[in-house]
Amino acid sequence: MKKSIIIALTAASLATPAFASSYPVSGRWGLSTESKPGPIDCTDKRVISFDSPRRFDNGGGVADYRVIDIVRESNTAFRMTEEFNTGQIVNARLRSTLRLIDPDRIELALERGGTLKLKRCS
């Protein structure tokens, strides 16, 4: 009896999904240097959507990223490792830092590609 319970518990633990990291923000964010409070109209802007555990970018070289690891450096800064695939590249890694400026503004500092200033979309 004990042996069958241990086998059942082991099988159940192997069947549970791995918990992925999630982004510290969610929703749609548009490229903007505007500092006024509140969301912006993102029509005709580069938009990055955070939908944990994925990030979508309508204006970059890669459209779809998957978060692998997030390390909180402070209450407002997060170091991230993401993975992406393209037709020519498989399982590439990208490191970046996401910084929360205020509830409607963030900065995404890419390891290669500079810093993107983003504002929440309305």
N, C-alpha and C positions, 0 to 999 in steps of 0.2 A: 504493500500500500504506500509506504513512504517513498519507495523508489518511483512509483508512477506519478506521485505528486511532484517530486523533484523534476522529473522529465517534463511534466506539463508546465511547470513554472519556467523552466529553462526555455522551452519552445515558445512560450508566450513572450518572454523577454526578448528573444531573438526576432520575433515578429513585429515588435513595436517600432515605429518609425524613428529615425534619428531626428533630434530637434535641431533645426537650422537656426542660425543667427538671424536677427531681424534688424532692419534699419531703424534708427532713432526717429525718423520722420516717415510720413506716408502721404500719399496723394500726389497731385500734379504741381510742379514748380517750374516757372518760366524764367528764362535768362533775362535779368534786369539789374540795373545799377540804381534803380529808384529807391529812395530811403523813406518815402512817406509811409505811414502805417496802413495796414490793410492789404488784402490780396489785389492782384492785378488781372487785367484781361490778357490772356495768353494767346489770343488769336494771332497768327503769323509770327509767333516766337518759337525759339527752340525750347522744347518742353522735356523735362526729365520727370518720369513718374516712378515713385517708390511704392512698390506693391510687394511687401516682404514675402518671400526672401529674394525677390527679383527687382531689378531696376531697368527701366526702359528709357531710351534716349532717341528722340526723333531727329536729332541734328548732328550726332557724333558719327564716328567711323564704325562703331559697333552699336547695334540697336538694343541688345539684351544682355544684361549682366546678372549673375547670381552671387549673392553674398556668401562668402565662405567663413569669414571670421570678423568680428567687431570687438575692438578693445576700447573701453572708455578711458580716455586720458584725463578728462575733467568733466564737470557737469555740462559743458557746452562743446567739447571736442571728442571726436571718435575716430580712431584709426581703423580703416577697413581693408580687407582683402576680398576681392571679387574675382569670379571666374567668368570667362566668356568663350564662345565658340563662333567661328565664322566658317565660310566654305573652305578657307585655306589654313586656318589656325584652329587647333583643338586644345581645349583645357588650358588656355592662357590665363595668367594671373595678372591682376592690376591692383596696385596699392594706392590708396587715397586717404584724405582726411576730410571729414565732414564737420563743419563748425556751425553751431546754432547761434545766430546773431540775435534774433528776437522771434516771436511766434510766427512771423510772416517772412522772415529772411534767413537764408542759409548760405554758406560758402562751401563749395566742393573743390578741394585742392587735389588735382590729379597728379600722380607721380610723373607722368608725361602728358603735357597738354595744358598746363597752366591752372588757373583758378577760375571757377565758374561762380558768379554771383547770381543766386536764384531767389525768386520771390514766389510765394504761394499763389496759385491760380484761383480765380474766382469761379 
